[in-house]
């Protein structure tokens, strides 16, 4: 991965925490999206201007997770899609 700003690192740390709290096996693009929305930054401003809020995304993600069997997992690494996004960043 390329060197990142402190805000980007914080977003990825939050993404990992959310993935862990939702018992996701890996950190996906949905978790990275929540990491970006978590704090005030240009990305969150643009996303929120298009009515994409942290609360709405988290609720949708939880709704989707409720349809899956509950298996406690520790988030380990990134999904292939998240790896591609981070490589392109």
C-alpha positions as CSV (number, residue, x, y, z in Angstrom):
1,X,0.0,0.0,0.0
2,X,1.1,3.6,-0.7
3,X,1.8,6.0,2.1
4,X,-1.4,7.6,3.4
5,X,-2.4,10.7,5.2
6,X,-3.2,10.6,8.9
7,X,-6.9,11.0,8.0
8,X,-6.8,8.1,5.6
9,X,-5.1,5.9,8.2
10,X,-7.8,6.9,10.7
11,X,-10.5,6.0,8.2
12,X,-8.9,2.6,7.7
13,X,-8.6,2.0,11.4
14,X,-12.3,2.9,11.8
15,X,-13.1,0.5,8.9
16,X,-11.3,-2.3,10.7
17,X,-13.2,-1.5,14.0
18,X,-16.5,-1.6,12.2
19,X,-15.7,-4.8,10.4
20,X,-14.7,-6.3,13.8
21,X,-17.9,-5.1,15.5
22,X,-20.1,-6.6,12.7
23,X,-18.2,-9.9,12.9
24,X,-17.1,-9.5,9.3
25,X,-14.3,-11.9,8.2
26,X,-12.5,-9.2,6.2
27,X,-12.5,-5.4,5.8
28,X,-14.5,-4.6,2.7
29,X,-15.3,-1.5,0.7
30,X,-18.5,-1.0,2.8
31,X,-16.3,-0.7,5.9
32,X,-14.0,1.7,4.2
33,X,-17.0,3.8,3.2
34,X,-18.0,3.9,6.8
35,X,-14.4,4.9,7.7
36,X,-14.6,7.8,5.3
37,X,-17.9,8.9,6.6
38,X,-16.8,8.7,10.2
39,X,-15.0,12.0,10.4
40,X,-15.2,15.4,8.8
41,X,-13.2,15.3,5.6
42,X,-13.7,16.1,1.9
43,X,-14.9,12.6,1.1
44,X,-17.6,12.7,3.9
45,X,-18.7,16.2,2.7
46,X,-19.2,15.0,-0.9
47,X,-20.9,11.8,0.2
48,X,-23.2,13.5,2.7
49,X,-24.1,16.1,0.0
50,X,-25.5,13.2,-1.9
51,X,-27.5,12.0,1.1
52,X,-25.1,9.2,2.0
53,X,-24.7,9.4,5.7
54,X,-22.8,7.2,8.2
55,X,-26.0,6.3,10.0
56,X,-27.8,5.3,6.8
57,X,-24.9,3.2,5.5
58,X,-24.4,1.5,8.9
59,X,-28.1,0.7,9.2
60,X,-28.2,-0.8,5.7
61,X,-25.1,-2.9,6.4
62,X,-26.6,-4.2,9.7
63,X,-29.8,-5.0,7.9
64,X,-27.8,-7.0,5.3
65,X,-25.9,-8.8,8.1
66,X,-29.1,-9.8,9.9
67,X,-29.9,-11.9,6.9
68,X,-26.7,-13.9,7.4
69,X,-26.0,-16.6,10.0
70,X,-24.3,-15.1,13.1
71,X,-20.7,-16.4,13.3
72,X,-18.2,-14.4,15.3
73,X,-15.2,-13.6,13.2
74,X,-12.2,-11.4,13.6
75,X,-11.6,-9.1,10.7
76,X,-8.4,-10.2,9.0
77,X,-7.1,-8.3,6.0
78,X,-9.0,-6.7,3.2
79,X,-11.4,-8.2,0.6
80,X,-10.1,-8.4,-3.0
81,X,-12.3,-5.4,-3.9
82,X,-11.0,-3.3,-1.0
83,X,-7.4,-4.3,-2.0
84,X,-8.1,-2.9,-5.5
85,X,-9.6,0.3,-4.1
86,X,-6.6,0.9,-1.8
87,X,-4.1,0.1,-4.6
88,X,-5.8,2.7,-6.8
89,X,-5.9,5.4,-4.1
